[in-house]
Amino acid sequence: MANIQSSKKDIRQIKKRRERNLPRRSRLRNLKKQLLLLVSEKKIKEAEKVFLIYCSYLDRAGRNHLIPQRRADRYKSRVAKLLNKTRGKDAA
């Protein structure tokens, strides 16, 4: 247990941040899983809708330092490539 007042305050702040961020991180993971499932099932229309929500949420997560902005950009890029590749196979 911390003895210094600032350390005690830091512990309280970390606990609050953790409680606030856990559901947000969970939502990110769930959106990604949902999107990948839709792509694997070839449900492109539904996947595109979820993709827009996922991108918006990633942008917000990057802006609010939930995850680094570059990681958010990388995730968006990878999922967009996958979606485009799947869309291209259906068109052919």
C-alpha positions in Angstrom: 0.0 0.0 0.0 1.2 3.4 -0.9 2.2 5.8 1.9 2.6 9.0 -0.1 -0.6 11.1 -0.7 0.1 11.6 -4.4 0.6 7.8 -4.8 -2.7 7.1 -3.2 -4.4 9.6 -5.5 -2.6 8.0 -8.5 -4.0 4.6 -7.5 -7.5 6.0 -7.3 -7.1 7.6 -10.7 -5.8 4.4 -12.3 -8.7 2.5 -10.8 -11.3 4.9 -12.2 -9.6 4.9 -15.7 -9.5 1.1 -15.7 -13.2 0.9 -14.8 -14.0 3.4 -17.6 -11.8 1.8 -20.2 -12.6 -1.9 -19.8 -16.0 -1.7 -21.4 -14.7 0.5 -24.2 -11.9 -2.0 -25.0 -14.4 -4.8 -24.8 -16.7 -3.0 -27.3 -13.8 -2.6 -29.7 -13.0 -6.3 -29.6 -16.7 -7.3 -29.9 -17.1 -5.0 -33.0 -14.1 -6.5 -34.6 -15.2 -10.1 -33.9 -18.7 -9.3 -35.3 -17.2 -7.8 -38.4 -14.9 -10.7 -39.1 -17.7 -13.1 -38.5 -19.9 -11.3 -41.1 -17.1 -11.2 -43.6 -16.4 -14.9 -43.1 -20.1 -15.6 -43.7 -20.1 -13.5 -46.8 -22.7 -11.1 -45.5 -21.1 -8.0 -47.1 -24.0 -5.5 -46.7 -24.2 -6.1 -42.9 -20.4 -6.1 -42.7 -20.2 -2.7 -44.4 -22.6 -1.3 -41.8 -20.7 -2.7 -38.9 -17.4 -1.5 -40.6 -18.7 2.1 -40.5 -19.5 1.8 -36.8 -16.2 0.1 -36.1 -14.2 2.8 -37.9 -16.0 5.5 -36.0 -15.4 3.8 -32.7 -11.7 3.3 -33.6 -11.3 7.0 -34.5 -12.9 7.9 -31.1 -10.7 5.4 -29.3 -7.6 6.9 -30.9 -8.6 10.4 -30.2 -9.3 9.7 -26.5 -6.1 7.7 -26.0 -7.8 4.4 -25.4 -5.5 3.0 -28.0 -2.7 4.7 -30.0 -4.0 6.6 -33.0 -1.6 4.7 -35.4 -2.9 1.4 -34.1 -6.5 2.6 -34.8 -5.4 3.5 -38.3 -3.7 0.2 -38.8 -6.8 -1.8 -37.7 -9.1 0.2 -40.0 -6.7 -0.4 -42.9 -6.5 -4.1 -42.4 -10.2 -4.6 -42.0 -10.9 -2.4 -45.1 -8.5 -4.5 -47.1 -10.2 -7.7 -46.0 -13.6 -6.3 -46.8 -12.5 -5.1 -50.2 -11.0 -8.5 -51.0 -14.1 -10.3 -50.0 -16.3 -7.9 -52.0 -14.0 -8.4 -55.0 -14.5 -12.2 -54.9 -18.3 -11.9 -54.8 -18.2 -9.6 -57.8 -16.2 -12.0 -59.9 
